[in-house]
Amino acid sequence: MTDIHTISEDGFNAAVVAASLTNEHTADTVDILNRLEPEEAAEVLRLLPRERAIEVLDKPELDFAAEIVEALPHDVAIPLLAGMSADMAADLIQQLRDPPRTELMEGLDPASRNAIKSLLAYPANTAGAMMTIEFVSAPSNWTVERTLQHIRQVERTRETVYAIYVLDPVTRRLAGALSLRRLIAGEPDERIGDLAVTPITTLPLADREDVARLIARHDLLAVPVVDKASHLLGIVTFDDVIDTIIEESTEDAQKFGGMEAIEEPYMQIKLGDMIRKRGVWLAVLFVSEMLTASVMQHFEGELEKALVLTLFIPLIMSSGGNSGSQATSLLIRALALHDVKLSDWWHVMLRELPTGLLLGAGLGIIGLFRVVMWQKLGIYDYGEHWFLVGVTVAAALVGVVTFGSVVGSMLPFLLQRVGFDPASASAPFVATLVDVTGLMIYFSVALLILRGTLL
């Protein structure tokens, strides 16, 4: 792969870079351009052969694609946009600012302009917004030979030719689908309508995650998008789904880390946006953690009498937070994969309750063992009521871990029920919630067990 630093060691030279990329793979060319400033990348792109430049712009991995197009002269940018796949061109146009966006759209030929406008009409993150209209279709009364001739004529302008969509010759409704392999194996004079099978379809307003699950479930290379009258509008290909899965997983991971999801790559997000997306959640969590101080102030008298209890506060809080985060992680993923439904909340609670009790009992035994061993070995003196202190820690761990497991599993259900993304039930948020209630459980157990002794 070409080393951009070697090429540019005597200063940036767009012609030299473009010449070095002539024989590079498109993905490697994208990597090189991503290391340049948008204006420099535009200069290089302008010097590449037109077909190669279109292939580069068609790659979703290209950073600053909108800025690169804006930096190109209109007479260069317009043919490139017209040559791109309609879905990628629509995504790029959507990222442009006015007036460049309007000027470029007006410069496109009517067919390209109408295709892009039709895709931009659909809401973001739907099948309609991510579909491509560059597919192969043919009337059901065509023969295998005629269909193959048609594919030879149009294959350069189609995103995929692995599936041929068979249409009713009169109503133009989707009548079936036919794989290229099955078409080649057919007799030349055989009608394709007799070879086609009923396809699995989706609607244009279907959520992109549902489309991804549909393709994965049925091992499809593409899924046709149809309107309510079964007219074929476009297709969603598996590579679009892969991009969707990566984007959704990244968004969920960021939310689960306790921040607002960011759309730009890490190195591209502006400092102000980074502060806003992370700072708001940190402030919310900080204010929530203030409740922990309030709980400790409420039990200040008990803490003064039994200072030894403060030694186990971090242990109690972290155990409850960890159990809650575990349960939340499991349920967020289960809901995303549709392993569980909203109506399954009761079954999940009945499952998490004994799980939390057993996990808490296990940790409680370890905690009690630790107190006993430290006391017996002389590592630390917990006082004359050391065994009751150990029992308090053990009992509190049972309660806190059980509470954390139940609350952590129920929170994603609650968020989905009120219309929020379950991934918003971030690990820090769950930990903060369990911290506050965990302290209340701990001190309440201490009052119950140590009353008349230390308290």
C-alpha positions as CSV (number, residue, x, y, z in Angstrom):
1,M,0.0,0.0,0.0
2,T,1.2,3.5,-0.9
3,D,2.8,5.4,2.0
4,I,1.4,9.0,2.0
5,H,4.3,10.2,4.1
6,T,6.8,8.9,1.5
7,I,4.9,10.6,-1.3
8,S,4.6,13.9,0.4
9,E,8.0,14.1,2.2
10,D,9.0,17.1,-0.1
11,G,5.6,18.7,0.3
12,F,2.1,17.8,-0.9
13,N,1.8,17.2,-4.6
14,A,-1.6,16.1,-5.8
15,A,-0.3,14.9,-9.2
16,V,2.3,12.7,-7.5
17,V,-0.3,11.2,-5.1
18,A,-2.8,10.6,-7.8
19,A,-0.2,8.9,-10.0
20,S,0.8,6.6,-7.2
21,L,-2.8,5.6,-6.6
22,T,-3.4,4.4,-10.2
23,N,-2.9,0.8,-9.4
24,E,-4.1,0.8,-5.8
25,H,-7.2,-1.0,-4.6
26,T,-10.2,1.3,-4.1
27,A,-10.2,0.6,-0.3
28,D,-6.5,1.5,-0.1
29,T,-7.1,4.7,-2.1
30,V,-9.8,5.7,0.4
31,D,-7.4,5.1,3.3
32,I,-4.9,7.4,1.7
33,L,-7.4,10.2,1.0
34,N,-8.7,9.9,4.6
35,R,-5.2,11.0,5.8
36,L,-5.4,14.2,3.7
37,E,-7.2,17.5,4.3
38,P,-10.5,17.6,2.4
39,E,-9.1,20.2,0.0
40,E,-6.0,18.1,-0.7
41,A,-8.2,15.0,-1.2
42,A,-10.4,16.9,-3.7
43,E,-7.3,17.8,-5.7
44,V,-6.2,14.1,-5.8
45,L,-9.7,12.9,-6.7
46,R,-10.0,15.4,-9.5
47,L,-6.8,13.9,-11.1
48,L,-8.0,10.3,-10.8
49,P,-9.7,8.6,-13.7
50,R,-13.4,9.3,-13.6
51,E,-14.5,5.7,-12.9
52,R,-11.9,5.4,-10.1
53,A,-13.1,8.7,-8.6
54,I,-16.7,7.4,-8.6
55,E,-15.7,4.2,-7.0
56,V,-13.9,6.1,-4.2
57,L,-16.9,8.4,-3.6
58,D,-19.2,5.3,-3.5
59,K,-17.2,4.0,-0.5
60,P,-19.0,4.7,2.9
61,E,-15.5,4.5,4.6
62,L,-14.5,7.8,2.9
63,D,-14.3,10.5,5.6
64,F,-15.3,14.1,4.8
65,A,-16.9,13.0,1.5
66,A,-19.3,16.0,1.5
67,E,-16.4,18.5,2.2
68,I,-14.4,16.8,-0.7
69,V,-17.3,17.3,-3.1
70,E,-17.8,20.9,-2.0
71,A,-14.1,21.5,-2.7
72,L,-14.4,20.2,-6.3
73,P,-15.3,22.5,-9.2
74,H,-19.0,22.0,-10.0
75,D,-18.1,20.8,-13.5
76,V,-16.1,18.0,-11.9
77,A,-18.4,17.2,-9.0
78,I,-21.7,16.9,-11.0
79,P,-20.6,14.1,-13.3
80,L,-19.1,12.2,-10.3
81,L,-22.4,12.5,-8.4
82,A,-24.4,11.4,-11.5
83,G,-22.1,8.3,-11.8
84,M,-22.4,7.3,-8.2
85,S,-25.0,4.7,-6.9
86,A,-28.2,6.6,-6.2
87,D,-28.3,5.7,-2.5
88,M,-24.7,6.8,-1.8
89,A,-25.2,10.0,-3.9
90,A,-28.4,10.8,-1.8
91,D,-26.5,10.3,1.5
92,L,-23.7,12.6,0.2
93,I,-26.2,15.3,-1.0
94,Q,-27.9,15.2,2.4
95,Q,-24.6,16.1,4.1
96,L,-24.0,19.1,1.9
97,R,-24.8,22.6,2.9
98,D,-26.6,25.2,0.8
99,P,-25.9,26.8,-1.6
100,P,-23.6,24.0,-2.9
101,R,-26.3,21.4,-2.4
102,T,-28.9,23.2,-4.5
103,E,-26.4,24.1,-7.2
104,L,-25.2,20.6,-7.5
105,M,-28.7,19.1,-7.6
106,E,-29.7,21.6,-10.3
107,G,-26.7,20.6,-12.4
108,L,-27.6,16.9,-12.4
109,D,-29.4,15.3,-15.3
110,P,-33.2,14.9,-14.6
111,A,-32.9,11.1,-14.1
112,S,-30.2,11.4,-11.5
113,R,-31.9,14.3,-9.8
114,N,-35.3,12.6,-9.6
115,A,-33.6,9.4,-8.3
116,I,-31.8,11.2,-5.5
117,K,-34.9,13.2,-4.6
118,S,-37.0,10.1,-4.3
119,L,-34.6,8.6,-1.8
120,L,-34.3,11.8,0.2
121,A,-38.0,11.8,0.6
122,Y,-37.8,8.8,3.0
123,P,-37.1,9.3,6.7
124,A,-33.6,8.5,7.9
125,N,-32.8,5.0,9.2
126,T,-35.5,3.4,7.1
127,A,-35.4,0.8,4.3
128,G,-36.4,3.5,1.8
129,A,-33.5,5.8,2.8
130,M,-30.9,3.1,2.5
131,M,-32.2,1.2,-0.6
132,T,-30.7,1.5,-4.1
133,I,-32.8,1.8,-7.2
134,E,-30.1,0.3,-9.4
135,F,-31.3,-3.2,-9.7
136,V,-32.1,-5.6,-12.5
137,S,-35.7,-6.3,-13.3
138,A,-37.5,-7.9,-16.2
139,P,-41.1,-8.8,-17.2
140,S,-42.2,-12.3,-16.4
141,N,-42.9,-13.2,-20.0
142,W,-39.3,-12.6,-21.1
143,T,-37.2,-15.7,-21.9
144,V,-33.9,-16.7,-20.2
145,E,-32.0,-15.7,-23.3
146,R,-33.5,-12.2,-23.6
147,T,-33.0,-11.6,-19.9
148,L,-29.3,-12.5,-20.1
149,Q,-29.0,-10.1,-23.1
150,H,-30.6,-7.4,-21.0
151,I,-28.2,-8.0,-18.1
152,R,-25.2,-7.7,-20.4
153,Q,-26.5,-4.3,-21.6
154,V,-27.2,-2.8,-18.1
155,E,-24.8,-4.5,-15.7
156,R,-22.4,-1.6,-15.6
157,T,-25.2,0.7,-14.3
158,R,-26.5,-1.7,-11.7
159,E,-25.3,-2.1,-8.1
160,T,-25.8,-5.9,-8.2
161,V,-26.9,-8.5,-10.8
162,Y,-27.0,-11.5,-8.5
163,A,-30.8,-11.3,-8.4
164,I,-33.3,-10.5,-11.1
165,Y,-36.6,-9.2,-10.0
166,V,-39.5,-10.5,-12.1
167,L,-42.3,-8.0,-12.7
168,D,-45.9,-8.5,-14.0
169,P,-45.8,-7.2,-17.6
170,V,-49.1,-5.4,-17.2
171,T,-49.2,-4.0,-13.6
172,R,-45.4,-3.9,-13.1
173,R,-45.9,-5.4,-9.6
174,L,-43.2,-7.7,-8.2
175,A,-44.1,-11.2,-9.2
176,G,-41.0,-13.1,-8.1
177,A,-37.2,-13.1,-7.8
178,L,-34.7,-15.2,-9.7
179,S,-31.0,-15.8,-8.8
180,L,-28.4,-15.3,-11.6
181,R,-27.3,-18.8,-11.0
182,R,-30.8,-20.2,-11.6
183,L,-31.1,-18.0,-14.7
184,I,-27.9,-19.2,-16.3
185,A,-29.0,-22.8,-15.6
186,G,-32.3,-22.3,-17.3
187,E,-33.1,-23.2,-20.9
188,P,-32.7,-20.3,-23.3
189,D,-36.4,-20.3,-24.4
190,E,-37.8,-20.8,-20.9
191,R,-39.9,-18.0,-19.4
192,I,-38.3,-16.4,-16.3
193,G,-41.7,-16.2,-14.7
194,D,-41.7,-20.0,-14.5
195,L,-38.3,-20.0,-12.8
196,A,-38.9,-17.3,-10.3
197,V,-39.8,-17.8,-6.6
198,T,-41.8,-15.7,-4.3
199,P,-39.4,-13.2,-2.7
200,I,-39.2,-12.0,0.9
201,T,-39.9,-8.2,0.8
202,T,-40.0,-5.2,3.1
203,L,-41.7,-1.9,3.2
204,P,-39.9,1.5,2.6
205,L,-40.7,2.7,6.1
206,A,-39.3,-0.4,7.8
207,D,-36.6,0.4,10.4
208,R,-33.1,-0.4,9.2
209,E,-32.5,-2.7,12.1
210,D,-35.5,-4.8,11.1
211,V,-34.2,-5.0,7.5
212,A,-30.8,-6.1,8.8
213,R,-32.5,-8.9,10.9
214,L,-34.5,-9.9,7.9
215,I,-31.4,-10.3,5.7
216,A,-29.5,-12.1,8.3
217,R,-32.3,-14.5,9.2
218,H,-32.9,-15.6,5.6
219,D,-29.3,-15.3,4.4
220,L,-30.2,-12.9,1.6
221,L,-27.8,-10.9,-0.6
222,A,-30.5,-8.3,-1.0
223,V,-34.1,-7.7,0.0
224,P,-36.6,-5.9,-2.3
225,V,-38.4,-2.9,-1.0
226,V,-42.0,-2.6,-2.2
227,D,-45.0,-0.3,-1.7
228,K,-48.3,-1.4,-0.4
229,A,-49.4,-2.3,-3.9
230,S,-46.3,-4.5,-4.4
231,H,-44.6,-2.2,-6.8
232,L,-40.8,-2.6,-6.6
233,L,-39.2,0.6,-5.3
234,G,-35.6,-0.6,-4.8
235,I,-33.4,-3.1,-3.0
236,V,-31.4,-3.1,0.2
237,T,-28.1,-5.0,-0.3
238,F,-26.2,-6.9,2.4
239,D,-23.3,-4.5,2.3
240,D,-25.6,-1.7,3.2
241,V,-26.8,-3.9,6.1
242,I,-23.3,-4.5,7.3
243,D,-22.7,-0.7,7.5
244,T,-26.0,-0.4,9.4
245,I,-25.0,-3.1,11.9
246,I,-21.6,-1.4,12.5
247,E,-23.3,2.0,12.9
248,E,-26.0,0.7,15.3
249,S,-23.5,-1.3,17.4
250,T,-21.2,1.8,17.7
251,E,-24.1,3.9,18.7
252,D,-25.3,1.4,21.4
253,A,-21.8,1.0,22.7
254,Q,-21.4,4.8,23.1
255,K,-24.7,5.1,24.8
256,F,-24.0,2.2,27.1
257,G,-20.7,4.0,28.1
258,G,-22.8,6.8,29.5
259,M,-22.7,9.4,26.7
260,E,-24.8,10.7,23.8
261,A,-24.0,8.8,20.5
262,I,-21.7,10.6,18.1
263,E,-22.0,10.2,14.3
264,E,-18.5,11.3,13.3
265,P,-15.3,9.2,13.7
266,Y,-13.5,10.0,16.9
267,M,-10.7,12.0,15.3
268,Q,-13.2,14.1,13.4
269,I,-15.6,15.2,16.1
270,K,-15.1,18.9,17.2
271,L,-14.1,19.6,20.7
272,G,-17.3,21.5,21.4
273,D,-19.5,18.6,20.3
274,M,-17.3,16.2,22.3
275,I,-17.8,18.3,25.5
276,R,-21.6,18.6,24.9
277,K,-22.2,14.9,24.2
278,R,-20.1,13.7,27.1
279,G,-20.6,16.6,29.6
280,V,-24.4,16.5,29.8
281,W,-24.4,12.8,30.9
282,L,-21.5,13.4,33.3
283,A,-23.4,16.2,34.9
284,V,-26.5,14.1,35.2
285,L,-24.6,11.3,36.7
286,F,-22.7,13.7,39.1
287,V,-26.0,15.2,40.3
288,S,-27.3,11.6,40.8
289,E,-24.3,10.6,42.8
290,M,-24.9,13.5,45.1
291,L,-27.8,11.4,46.5
292,T,-25.1,9.1,47.8
293,A,-23.7,11.8,50.0
294,S,-27.2,12.6,51.2
295,V,-27.8,9.0,52.2
296,M,-24.5,8.9,54.1
297,Q,-25.4,12.2,55.8
298,H,-28.7,10.6,56.9
299,F,-26.8,7.7,58.5
300,E,-24.1,9.9,59.9
301,G,-24.9,9.0,63.5
302,E,-24.7,5.3,62.8
303,L,-21.4,5.8,61.0
304,E,-19.9,7.6,64.0
305,K,-20.9,4.7,66.2
306,A,-19.7,2.0,63.9
307,L,-16.9,3.5,61.8
308,V,-15.9,0.0,60.7
309,L,-19.0,0.0,58.4
310,T,-17.4,2.6,56.2
311,L,-14.6,0.1,55.2
312,F,-17.1,-1.9,53.2
313,I,-19.0,0.9,51.5
314,P,-16.9,0.7,48.2
315,L,-17.3,-3.1,48.3
316,I,-21.1,-2.9,48.6
317,M,-21.5,-0.2,46.0
318,S,-19.3,-1.8,43.4
319,S,-20.9,-5.2,43.8
320,G,-24.4,-3.8,43.3
321,G,-23.4,-1.6,40.4
322,N,-21.6,-4.6,38.7
323,S,-24.6,-6.9,39.0
324,G,-26.9,-4.2,37.7
325,S,-24.6,-3.5,34.7
326,Q,-24.4,-7.2,33.9
327,A,-28.2,-7.5,33.8
328,T,-28.6,-4.4,31.8
329,S,-26.0,-5.5,29.2
330,L,-27.7,-8.8,28.8
331,L,-31.2,-7.4,28.4
332,I,-30.2,-4.5,26.1
333,R,-28.7,-7.1,23.7
334,A,-31.6,-9.5,24.1
335,L,-34.1,-6.8,23.2
336,A,-32.0,-5.7,20.2
337,L,-31.9,-9.2,18.9
338,H,-35.6,-9.8,19.7
339,D,-34.6,-12.7,22.0
340,V,-37.1,-11.2,24.5
341,K,-40.1,-9.0,23.9
342,L,-41.6,-6.2,26.0
343,S,-44.2,-8.5,27.2
344,D,-41.6,-10.9,28.7
345,W,-40.6,-8.5,31.5
346,W,-42.4,-10.6,34.1
347,H,-40.6,-13.8,33.1
348,V,-37.3,-11.9,33.1
349,M,-37.9,-10.6,36.6
350,L,-38.7,-14.1,37.8
351,R,-35.5,-15.2,36.3
352,E,-33.3,-12.4,37.6
353,L,-34.7,-12.6,41.2
354,P,-33.3,-16.0,42.0
355,T,-30.2,-15.3,39.9
356,G,-29.5,-12.2,42.0
357,L,-30.1,-14.0,45.3
358,L,-27.7,-16.8,44.4
359,L,-25.0,-14.4,43.1
360,G,-25.5,-12.2,46.2
361,A,-25.2,-15.3,48.4
362,G,-22.0,-16.3,46.8
363,L,-20.5,-12.9,47.2
364,G,-21.8,-12.7,50.7
365,I,-20.0,-15.9,51.7
366,I,-16.8,-14.6,50.2
367,G,-17.3,-11.3,52.1
368,L,-18.0,-13.1,55.4
369,F,-15.0,-15.4,54.8
370,R,-12.8,-12.4,54.3
371,V,-13.8,-10.7,57.5
372,V,-13.3,-14.0,59.5
373,M,-9.9,-14.6,57.9
374,W,-8.6,-11.0,58.5
375,Q,-9.8,-11.2,62.1
376,K,-8.4,-14.6,62.8
377,L,-5.0,-13.9,61.1
378,G,-4.7,-10.6,62.9
379,I,-4.5,-8.6,59.7
380,Y,-7.2,-6.3,60.9
381,D,-9.3,-6.0,64.1
382,Y,-13.0,-5.4,63.4
383,G,-13.8,-5.2,67.2
384,E,-15.5,-7.5,69.6
385,H,-18.6,-7.8,67.4
386,W,-16.5,-8.7,64.3
387,F,-18.7,-11.7,63.4
388,L,-21.9,-9.6,63.3
389,V,-20.0,-7.1,61.1
390,G,-19.2,-10.0,58.7
391,V,-22.9,-11.1,58.8
392,T,-24.0,-7.6,58.0
393,V,-21.7,-7.3,55.0
394,A,-22.9,-10.8,53.7
395,A,-26.6,-10.0,54.2
396,A,-26.2,-6.5,52.6
397,L,-24.4,-8.1,49.6
398,V,-27.3,-10.5,49.1
399,G,-29.8,-7.6,49.1
400,V,-27.7,-5.2,47.0
401,V,-26.8,-7.7,44.3
402,T,-30.4,-8.9,44.0
403,F,-31.7,-5.4,43.8
404,G,-29.0,-4.5,41.2
405,S,-29.9,-7.6,39.1
406,V,-33.6,-6.9,39.1
407,V,-33.4,-3.2,38.5
408,G,-30.7,-3.6,35.9
409,S,-32.9,-6.0,34.0
410,M,-36.1,-4.0,34.3
411,L,-34.7,-0.6,33.3
412,P,-34.3,-1.5,29.5
413,F,-37.9,-2.7,29.5
414,L,-39.0,0.5,31.1
415,L,-37.1,2.7,28.7
416,Q,-38.4,0.8,25.6
417,R,-42.0,1.0,27.0
418,V,-41.9,4.8,27.2
419,G,-40.3,5.1,23.7
420,F,-36.6,5.5,24.5
421,D,-33.7,3.5,23.2
422,P,-33.0,0.7,25.8
423,A,-29.2,1.4,25.2
424,S,-29.8,4.6,27.1
425,A,-29.8,2.5,30.2
426,S,-26.0,3.0,30.4
427,A,-23.8,1.1,32.8
428,P,-22.8,4.3,34.7
429,F,-26.5,5.2,35.0
430,V,-27.4,1.8,36.4
431,A,-24.4,1.9,38.7
432,T,-25.3,5.3,40.0
433,L,-28.9,4.2,40.7
434,V,-27.8,1.1,42.5
435,D,-25.1,3.0,44.5
436,V,-27.7,5.1,46.2
437,T,-30.2,2.3,46.9
438,G,-27.3,0.0,47.8
439,L,-26.2,2.3,50.6
440,M,-29.7,2.5,51.9
441,I,-29.9,-1.3,51.9
442,Y,-26.5,-1.7,53.6
443,F,-27.3,0.7,56.4
444,S,-30.8,-0.6,56.9
445,V,-29.3,-4.2,57.3
446,A,-26.7,-2.8,59.7
447,L,-29.4,-1.2,61.8
448,L,-31.3,-4.5,61.9
449,I,-28.3,-6.8,62.8
450,L,-26.1,-4.4,64.9
451,R,-28.8,-2.7,66.9
452,G,-28.0,-3.1,70.6
453,T,-24.3,-3.9,69.9
454,L,-22.4,-1.4,67.8
455,L,-25.5,0.7,67.0
